[in-house]
């Protein structure tokens, strides 16, 4: 499965189902930042979830900072 195949609304159903608990979804896209497909961004936006793609390392660091600030944050990380 390619990264593009993994970044579909279907693969993010658990996140979408818990939208009331999530303000920001950080998406770690591996060693490089890659934009999210339009269909996934639209599905998240429809549930009032802000999405922010970035490299996985940056996503982990940002997640920890936001969590320490008691923000409603979630992360989807592609291993590097």
ZIHU-V898472 format. One line per field, one symbol per residue. ss: DSSP state (H for helix, E for strand, C for the rest). phi: phi as a letter, one per 40 degrees, with the letter a starting at -180 (. if undefined). psi: psi as a letter, one per 20 degrees, with the letter a starting at -180 (. if undefined). A space follows every 50 residues. Layout:
ss = ???
phi = ???
psi = ???
This chain:
ss = CCHHHHCCHHHHHHHHHCHHHCCEEEEECCCCCCCCCHHHHHHHHHCCCE EEEECHHHHHHHHHHHHHCCCCEEEEECCC
phi = .ccccccbdccbcccccbdccbcbbcbcbgcbcbcccdccdcccccbgbc bbcaccdcccccdccccccfccbbbbbccb
psi = prhhhhmqhhikhgghhkhhipgpopookbiqpqqqqghggggghhjkpp qoqrqgghggggggghghjkqnqrqoppq.
